[in-house]
Amino acid sequence: MKKRKYKIKRVVKFFIFLIVILVLFSILKVISNKKNKDDFDYKCPDCNVILIEVTNLMYDHLGMGGYSRNTSPNIDKFAEESVVFENAFSPASWTLPSGISTFTSLYPFTHKVVDRSLNSTLNPKIITLADILRENGYKTAAFTGGFDYSPRFGLTNRFDVESSGEEHVPRENENSSLTGYGVFASSAPAALEWLKNNKDNEFFLFVQGFDVHCPYTPPQPFDKLYDPEYKGNIDFSYCYWTFDRTEPKIDRGRKYYTAVKSVYPVTRNEVRLYDEDIKHMVALYDGEINYVDSVLGEFLDGVKEMELSDNTIIILTSEHGDMFGKHGRFERGGSLTGTFYDDVVHVPLIIYHPKLKPKRVNGLAQSMDIMPTVLDFLSIPISNSIQGKGLLPLIVNNTDIHDFILGGSLYNAYSDILVNQSSRIEFVRSKEWKLIREELFLDNNSTEENYELYLLKQDPDELNDIYNSQYPEIKKVRNDLKEKLFKWLQQFDSIQPK
């Protein structure tokens, strides 16, 4: 009798074991099927692509970036329907090298288009996103503000249609140095008109404008939105630059910075920028953002009215941000330290995908990840030669694809009195730490090397340089980051100034 009961217990245990195994197998199968289904769902081989670049747009001057002013209601609404990358970074601090990095998924040290000299053009052998999509049957068009997106640099001439709005730039002062910067008021309507005639084809559309770039001259009423009581005498139809770290000075109890008015032919027109002038400069910048936001709102509404939202991936980003006196800097040009602070390289990146649920992701991303991500979405093979990474694991599973972000560029000197010294600047950044390295190329063929190190969780504004700290923990981090930076630099050839 006891033996029989024992056998029954064994049989029961065996069946329970089998049931558990079957249940676990079923769960694993469901998870596996769901993963495969998710991977499949995010593929959209028939999707169109729209890429919008708002040059000089700072992440933290947008509502979606936590800004206190309501500068961007339409962009914020678009972000609520999209995937927002909270930690996206550009590999360089100005438009030309950064923009080409976005379209090639290559670092500036690789594609080598790092200045505006006559022989600075993208190697025809380097494949761009426009090339790949055109070869896969897409109609391609670029409607830009020209200048750094001029066809002569070898990027926008790769599109089937290339149109620049340079001739439509409204500028009050014809002596302004930047009358060649085209705006969204020209590029966005032209892009919509092109869409009307091409929406039934698979298409790749690039839309860009320099409105948010200096000089800060938003149209009415956007020029009075944020500082209507300004009484200063600064003419903001010019750009104002510093080409070295500047310390504030005091005049009769009032603090000011000395900046250079950017005009051509180049002369050193120095002006004093007081706190109220800088405050107004930021207010005009925010007014430019609000104006561009209204134009882009109309553009995005036009895309919806054409019923393209269900089969179009839309990406909004920027090539760089700006400084506005932080670290004693105005703008980013020339041979100067400080262009790689987060104010400049932390950029907005928003991706709308008709099959993706809206979300915010905190993992590190970079501009060069856009190209492989688009190709991944479209199920188009990705070349092994690119240096960016597809963002799909980060989007779908919150799986980090970067432990560190790296970037760098050359700043070649020109024969004028504003930019007379070449430099090379790089940075390596994790979520917690950031190392900036600058190498100045001096007239006597020697070099000068400078470093900065920041603990970002405690010092997000990068105000407390702890590079020379003797704490063992900080010294270890410093050495680890330098090792990572120099290992990264070894892959590039000929990264010396011209």
Helices and strands as residue ranges (DSSP letters): H 2-41, E 48-54, G 59-61, G 63-65, H 73-80, E 83-89, H 95-104, H 108-111, H 129-135, E 139-144, G 147-149, G 151-153, G 156-158, E 161-164, G 166-168, H 184-198, E 203-209, G 222-224, E 239-241, E 249-251, E 254-262, E 269-274, H 275-305, G 309-311, E 312-317, G 326-328, H 342-345, E 346-347, E 349-352, E 359-366, G 367-369, H 370-377, H 392-397, E 405-411, E 422-429, E 433-441, E 447-455, H 472-489
